[in-house]
Amino acid sequence: MTLRTRARNCDELIEIINQALDKVEDLRAAIEYDEEYRGESSIFVEPTSNGL
């Protein structure tokens, strides 16, 4: 499923937000796996997750 940028209704908006949250969690897991870049990359993961 591709990530849409605009929702046509509330159900689509909820789906887009859930997809974005899934992507943020994937990114968080990748950062935790690769400890070399953990400090640098985690700077934008928390604000993104909190914003969603």
Residue frames as qw, qx, qy, qz and C-alpha x, y, z in Angstrom:
[[0.000, 0.890, 0.456, 0.000, 0.00, 0.00, 0.00],
 [0.426, 0.390, -0.021, 0.816, 1.42, 3.36, -0.97],
 [0.233, -0.499, -0.443, 0.707, 1.45, 6.32, 1.34],
 [0.164, 0.762, 0.459, 0.427, -1.09, 8.93, 0.19],
 [0.283, 0.066, -0.228, 0.929, -0.59, 12.61, 0.95],
 [0.360, -0.091, 0.072, -0.926, -4.25, 13.68, 1.08],
 [0.154, 0.230, 0.936, -0.218, -7.23, 11.94, 2.55],
 [0.225, -0.304, -0.546, -0.748, -10.65, 12.01, 0.93],
 [0.634, -0.581, -0.273, -0.431, -12.43, 11.26, 4.21],
 [0.473, -0.696, 0.429, -0.330, -11.79, 10.60, 7.91],
 [0.964, -0.109, 0.241, 0.006, -11.24, 6.89, 7.43],
 [0.758, 0.520, -0.084, 0.386, -8.51, 7.54, 4.87],
 [0.016, -0.826, 0.339, -0.450, -6.93, 10.13, 7.18],
 [0.750, -0.505, 0.379, -0.197, -6.80, 7.59, 10.00],
 [0.957, 0.170, 0.148, 0.181, -5.24, 5.04, 7.64],
 [0.490, 0.729, -0.197, 0.435, -2.61, 7.54, 6.47],
 [0.310, -0.766, 0.407, -0.389, -1.70, 8.39, 10.05],
 [0.899, -0.278, 0.330, -0.078, -1.46, 4.71, 10.97],
 [0.857, 0.420, 0.004, 0.299, 0.79, 4.08, 7.97],
 [0.211, 0.805, -0.308, 0.461, 3.02, 6.97, 8.97],
 [0.599, -0.627, 0.404, -0.291, 3.23, 5.66, 12.54],
 [0.976, 0.016, 0.195, 0.092, 4.24, 2.25, 11.18],
 [0.653, 0.623, -0.130, 0.411, 6.98, 3.85, 9.09],
 [0.146, -0.806, 0.378, -0.431, 8.26, 5.79, 12.12],
 [0.822, -0.412, 0.365, -0.148, 8.38, 2.56, 14.13],
 [0.918, 0.306, 0.060, 0.246, 10.29, 0.86, 11.30],
 [0.348, 0.768, -0.255, 0.473, 12.75, 3.74, 11.31],
 [0.482, -0.707, 0.381, -0.350, 13.09, 3.58, 15.09],
 [0.954, -0.152, 0.256, 0.018, 13.83, -0.16, 14.91],
 [0.769, 0.517, -0.060, 0.371, 16.43, 0.38, 12.20],
 [0.039, 0.818, -0.335, 0.467, 18.14, 3.08, 14.28],
 [0.701, -0.551, 0.383, -0.244, 18.18, 0.84, 17.36],
 [0.973, 0.120, 0.138, 0.144, 19.69, -1.97, 15.28],
 [0.643, 0.483, -0.070, 0.590, 22.48, 0.24, 13.91],
 [0.515, -0.737, -0.255, 0.355, 23.95, 1.77, 17.05],
 [0.523, -0.007, 0.147, 0.840, 26.56, 3.78, 15.15],
 [0.005, -0.349, -0.297, -0.889, 23.93, 6.31, 13.99],
 [0.313, -0.588, -0.736, 0.123, 21.55, 6.02, 16.96],
 [0.243, -0.559, -0.292, 0.737, 22.31, 9.44, 18.46],
 [0.032, -0.184, 0.353, 0.917, 22.25, 11.35, 15.20],
 [0.231, -0.238, -0.737, -0.589, 19.10, 9.83, 13.74],
 [0.265, -0.521, -0.782, 0.215, 16.99, 9.62, 16.87],
 [0.071, -0.246, -0.157, 0.954, 16.90, 13.42, 17.00],
 [0.375, 0.077, -0.288, -0.878, 14.08, 13.53, 14.44],
 [0.357, -0.199, -0.894, -0.181, 12.31, 10.24, 15.22],
 [0.147, -0.407, -0.715, 0.548, 10.80, 11.32, 18.55],
 [0.193, 0.371, 0.093, -0.904, 9.41, 14.67, 17.32],
 [0.376, 0.071, -0.651, -0.655, 7.96, 12.96, 14.24],
 [0.329, -0.262, -0.907, 0.038, 6.34, 10.25, 16.32],
 [0.065, -0.425, -0.565, 0.704, 4.97, 12.75, 18.81],
 [0.220, 0.273, -0.183, -0.918, 3.62, 14.95, 16.02],
 [0.404, -0.081, -0.765, -0.496, 1.65, 12.08, 14.53]]
